[in-house]
Amino acid sequence: MKIVKLTFFYLAIICLAMALSLAGVRLSISLGIFAVIAMAMIYRHIHILYRTNNMGLVDQWIKNRRKEPIFAALYANAYGTKEEQIHAVEVIIEHYKQPAVKYNYQFIKAIMEENLGAAKVAAAKMDKEPLASYARCYIAALEGRTAEMTSDKLTQPWMQPAIEAIYASTLKDQASFRQFADASIEQARGIQKYGLIHNFRQMEKDLVIK
């Protein structure tokens, strides 16, 4: 499907170039038009991934790319079972060789499986900030070590309230959990916001059940 879309896109560009040439438009102007189109497309991608608050737009973006490992995990997080979510994370761990990605998703998988020992091993191997500090604060929250739940390396504004939400979940304090979860979601944008919404939704379900 992606190849078909790209084929139509490039055919459209070629047709536009021919039309401009037949209309007598100078090459420099044609190149400028193509540059504007390319920049607009790149900006749209960046906006959806990192800036938008329109979760419907993000949801459609993820659905269209759910065959790619990272987006497949986000899709499974929103629509799949726990087993499908874990499998999607395992695919990422196998697919990506970069240590920052591999250890981060090993940590996520261990958390999903409630394997605190494996989560600690993965966190110890992480050296990319702010993910490394976030993982350590996350573990501290799960263990109730409140003095170690904060870090000045949590540079993303959604991170600290997310940690507080995790801690509230361990206390089974649903009101505080919802307060901090909402604060974290409010501070996030793009696919990060999308992921937090569905992560916290599942955590809240587990909190009610337990």
Summary of the structure (lengths in Angstrom):
residues: 210
radius of gyration: 21.3
end to end distance: 42.7
largest distance: 71.4
contacts: 599
relative contact order: 0.08
helix: 80%
strand: 0%
